[in-house]
């Protein structure tokens, strides 16, 4: 089974900061990776798929990169509404989620 | 949108059937998935159904204990989980695959979730 390791597990940043979260796959998954944002009490929302494609309606301050085993999601200028937990999800084989990165405001 | 059935409380050993009604898109053109999330943990994919032909695929962890079905006449799909234990306490989400007619294995539309509590 593919294991997805996210880091950090939690992160505090200030409004306007550039924030980067990483996800590492235990084997090569090409670009079969998506990112989700989940706010408390809500379902996850797709924000990036195929490692770097922004889902329709997602603000352009979000971006994704990577291929193979190493991936990142970046928020170029953190906004208060970005406070959430972020999960990566591999779909090279059966879907597997990372353990999540909790992002809050410093 | 995807509208799920309400919260459930079950005893260990029982079964539960959760429904998800789709609207606003062509039901038989999409694959649908079930994903669960235990308190404080990451989401966990359980399986998938393609209502057009009724085909399913389940995560190995749930094989033999989960059954996914659909009713094209009502645009509703179901997840049946048997032999419940306290470890099955979680929010269960239905989700739509982003692909049209093809499974892309990531999810662009989610239900609001159904809380299942398993307790004696």
Interface residues (C-beta under 8 A of the other chain):
Chain A: X32 X34 X36 X42 X43 X44 X45 X46 X49 X55 X87 X89 X91 X94 X95 X96 X97 X98 X99 X100
Chain B: X33 X35 X41 X42 X43 X44 X45 X57 X59 X60 X93 X95 X98 X104 X105 X106 X107 X108 X110 X111 X112 X113
